[in-house]
Amino acid sequence: MRFALMIEPQQGLTYDEQLEVALRAEAAGFETLFRSDHYDSFPGGSGKPTTDAWVVLAGLARETSTIGLGTLVSPVLFRYPGNLAKAAATVDEMSGGRVEVGVGAGWHEHEHLGHGFTFPSLTERADHLEEALEILRGLWDGPDGWSFNGAHYQVADAGFRPKPSKLPGRAGRRIPIITGGQGSPRATRTSSTSRPRRPLRLPRSSRLWTPRAWRPGVIRGRSSTR
């Protein structure tokens, strides 16, 4: 069983406050510190200062030494897949191989539109998510020249450097991916090893999904639809 800590800094936490939490969590023996990835402040009063998740994680990567770092979860439309792949791989190198990447379809419409991001239907956002997951794995783990032709994203003749699994801190291990969702049949398919249109080759460490605060019976029911 893993013991991790998750914080929601969009409720007004500064970088220094997040660093203090990270250092205390590391000293207490938590395996990983996850943080949300939101630009609007909620719940509670609006208008509080917020920070960018991956910029903060880059700082924490240099000021901690053992605790894992990641997002729960980054909305897929906040960043192009190639940008997220490069940002996460950079923070992974900065941390010595301690990063986990959580990605989801996103749900906060006002937050997206207020920062210039599109917010299409849930079905289309889920399509973006499935393609983005393939691109993350393809850029990180695929061969030179890897290409992808999806409905929303295209990659041509990629030459991603450095490959995260080749870094000394990873020793051949892939960056784990966590997918966010509400446990629907499609969400659980997305977090598994296949998808309707083409194989989604995720390692076992990536077959995770993050349910909301449901009762155990609801989670069992949703899981049974896989």
C-alpha positions as CSV (number, residue, x, y, z in Angstrom):
1,M,0.0,0.0,0.0
2,R,1.2,3.5,-0.9
3,F,1.0,6.5,1.4
4,A,0.9,9.7,-0.5
5,L,-0.2,13.3,0.3
6,M,-2.4,15.4,-2.1
7,I,-2.8,19.2,-1.7
8,E,-5.0,21.7,-3.5
9,P,-2.8,24.9,-3.7
10,Q,-5.3,26.8,-5.8
11,Q,-6.9,27.7,-2.5
12,G,-4.3,30.4,-2.0
13,L,-1.1,28.6,-1.2
14,T,2.2,30.3,-2.1
15,Y,5.2,28.5,-3.4
16,D,6.9,28.8,0.0
17,E,3.9,27.2,1.7
18,Q,3.8,24.3,-0.8
19,L,7.6,23.8,-0.2
20,E,7.0,23.7,3.5
21,V,4.3,21.0,3.0
22,A,6.6,19.0,0.7
23,L,9.5,19.1,3.2
24,R,7.3,18.1,6.1
25,A,5.8,15.3,4.0
26,E,9.2,14.0,3.0
27,A,10.4,14.1,6.6
28,A,7.3,12.2,7.7
29,G,8.1,9.4,5.2
30,F,5.3,10.0,2.6
31,E,6.1,8.3,-0.7
32,T,4.7,11.0,-3.0
33,L,3.3,14.5,-2.9
34,F,0.7,15.2,-5.4
35,R,-0.9,18.6,-6.1
36,S,-3.9,19.6,-8.1
37,D,-3.5,21.5,-11.4
38,H,-6.0,24.4,-11.4
39,Y,-5.8,28.1,-12.3
40,D,-9.0,29.3,-10.6
41,S,-9.3,29.4,-6.8
42,F,-12.0,27.1,-5.4
43,P,-13.7,25.8,-3.3
44,G,-14.4,28.6,-1.0
45,G,-13.7,32.3,-1.8
46,S,-12.7,33.1,-5.3
47,G,-10.0,35.5,-6.3
48,K,-7.2,33.9,-4.3
49,P,-3.7,33.6,-5.9
50,T,-2.9,30.4,-7.8
51,T,0.3,28.9,-9.1
52,D,1.1,26.7,-12.1
53,A,1.5,23.0,-11.1
54,W,4.5,22.1,-13.2
55,V,6.4,25.3,-12.5
56,V,5.9,24.6,-8.7
57,L,6.9,20.9,-9.1
58,A,10.1,22.0,-10.9
59,G,11.0,24.1,-7.8
60,L,10.1,21.3,-5.4
61,A,12.2,18.9,-7.5
62,R,15.4,20.9,-6.6
63,E,14.5,21.5,-2.9
64,T,13.5,17.9,-2.0
65,S,15.5,14.7,-2.3
66,T,13.4,11.6,-1.8
67,I,9.7,12.2,-2.1
68,G,7.9,11.6,-5.4
69,L,6.2,14.5,-7.1
70,G,3.2,14.6,-9.4
71,T,-0.1,16.1,-10.4
72,L,-3.6,14.8,-9.7
73,V,-4.5,15.6,-12.3
74,S,-3.4,17.9,-15.2
75,P,-6.4,18.8,-17.5
76,V,-5.5,17.6,-21.0
77,L,-6.4,20.9,-22.7
78,F,-4.2,23.0,-20.4
79,R,-1.1,22.0,-22.5
80,Y,-0.4,20.4,-25.8
81,P,0.8,16.8,-25.3
82,G,4.3,17.6,-26.5
83,N,4.6,20.5,-24.1
84,L,3.4,18.3,-21.2
85,A,5.8,15.6,-22.2
86,K,8.7,17.9,-22.3
87,A,7.8,19.7,-19.0
88,A,7.2,16.5,-17.1
89,A,10.4,14.9,-18.5
90,T,12.4,18.1,-17.5
91,V,11.0,18.0,-13.9
92,D,11.7,14.3,-13.8
93,E,15.4,14.9,-14.7
94,M,15.6,17.8,-12.2
95,S,14.2,15.4,-9.5
96,G,16.4,12.4,-10.3
97,G,13.5,10.3,-11.6
98,R,10.8,11.1,-9.0
99,V,7.9,12.3,-11.2
100,E,4.4,10.8,-11.7
101,V,2.1,12.4,-14.3
102,G,-1.6,12.6,-13.7
103,V,-3.8,13.6,-16.7
104,G,-7.5,13.9,-17.0
105,A,-10.2,15.3,-19.4
106,G,-10.8,18.3,-17.2
107,W,-14.2,19.4,-15.8
108,H,-14.0,23.1,-14.8
109,E,-15.5,25.0,-17.7
110,H,-15.0,28.6,-16.3
111,E,-11.4,27.9,-15.5
112,H,-10.7,26.7,-19.1
113,L,-12.5,29.6,-20.8
114,G,-11.1,32.2,-18.5
115,H,-7.6,31.2,-19.5
116,G,-8.0,30.9,-23.2
117,F,-8.4,27.1,-23.3
118,T,-11.1,25.4,-25.3
119,F,-13.8,23.4,-23.5
120,P,-15.6,21.1,-25.9
121,S,-18.0,18.3,-24.9
122,L,-16.9,15.6,-22.5
123,T,-16.8,13.1,-25.3
124,E,-14.4,15.3,-27.3
125,R,-12.3,16.0,-24.2
126,A,-12.0,12.3,-23.6
127,D,-10.9,11.8,-27.2
128,H,-8.2,14.4,-26.6
129,L,-7.1,12.5,-23.4
130,E,-6.8,9.2,-25.2
131,E,-4.7,10.7,-27.9
132,A,-2.5,12.7,-25.5
133,L,-1.8,9.5,-23.5
134,E,-0.5,7.8,-26.6
135,I,1.6,10.8,-27.5
136,L,3.2,10.9,-24.0
137,R,4.2,7.3,-24.2
138,G,5.3,7.6,-27.8
139,L,7.5,10.6,-27.1
140,W,9.0,9.2,-23.9
141,D,9.4,5.6,-24.9
142,G,9.0,5.3,-28.7
143,P,11.9,5.0,-31.2
144,D,13.4,7.9,-33.1
145,G,11.1,8.8,-35.9
146,W,7.9,7.9,-33.9
147,S,4.8,9.5,-35.5
148,F,1.2,9.8,-34.7
149,N,-1.9,10.8,-36.7
150,G,-4.9,11.4,-34.6
151,A,-8.1,13.3,-35.0
152,H,-6.9,16.1,-32.7
153,Y,-3.1,15.8,-32.6
154,Q,-0.4,14.8,-35.0
155,V,3.3,14.1,-34.4
156,A,5.7,13.6,-37.3
157,D,9.2,12.1,-37.1
158,A,9.8,12.7,-33.3
159,G,13.2,12.8,-31.8
160,F,12.5,13.3,-28.1
161,R,15.6,13.8,-25.9
162,P,16.4,12.8,-23.3
163,K,14.3,9.6,-23.0
164,P,13.2,9.6,-19.3
165,S,13.9,5.9,-18.9
166,K,17.5,6.4,-20.0
167,L,18.2,8.9,-17.2
168,P,20.3,7.6,-14.3
169,G,17.6,8.4,-11.8
170,R,15.1,6.1,-13.6
171,A,17.4,3.2,-14.3
172,G,15.1,2.0,-17.1
173,R,11.8,2.6,-15.4
174,R,9.1,4.6,-17.2
175,I,7.4,7.7,-15.9
176,P,4.2,6.4,-14.3
177,I,1.0,7.9,-15.7
178,I,-2.2,8.2,-13.7
179,T,-5.5,8.9,-15.5
180,G,-8.3,10.9,-13.7
181,G,-11.9,10.0,-14.2
182,Q,-15.2,9.0,-12.6
183,G,-14.9,5.3,-13.2
184,S,-17.1,5.1,-16.2
185,P,-16.5,2.3,-18.7
186,R,-14.7,4.6,-21.0
187,A,-12.5,6.0,-18.2
188,T,-11.5,2.6,-17.1
189,R,-10.8,1.6,-20.7
190,T,-8.6,4.6,-21.0
191,S,-6.6,3.6,-18.0
192,S,-6.1,0.1,-19.2
193,T,-3.9,-1.4,-22.0
194,S,-6.3,-0.9,-24.9
195,R,-8.6,1.5,-26.5
196,P,-11.3,1.1,-29.2
197,R,-9.3,2.4,-32.1
198,R,-5.7,1.4,-31.5
199,P,-3.6,-0.1,-28.7
200,L,-2.8,2.2,-25.8
201,R,0.5,0.7,-24.5
202,L,0.7,1.8,-20.9
203,P,2.8,-0.1,-18.3
204,R,1.2,-1.7,-15.3
205,S,2.2,1.3,-13.2
206,S,0.0,3.4,-15.4
207,R,-3.2,1.4,-15.0
208,L,-4.6,3.8,-12.3
209,W,-7.6,6.0,-12.1
210,T,-8.5,8.5,-9.5
211,P,-12.2,8.3,-8.3
212,R,-13.8,11.1,-6.5
213,A,-14.9,10.7,-2.8
214,W,-17.4,8.0,-3.4
215,R,-18.6,5.3,-0.9
216,P,-16.8,2.0,-1.3
217,G,-19.9,0.4,-2.9
218,V,-20.0,3.0,-5.7
219,I,-16.3,2.4,-6.4
220,R,-16.9,-1.4,-6.5
221,G,-19.8,-0.9,-8.9
222,R,-17.9,1.3,-11.2
223,S,-14.8,-1.0,-11.2
224,S,-17.0,-4.0,-12.2
225,T,-17.8,-2.3,-15.5
226,R,-14.2,-2.5,-16.8
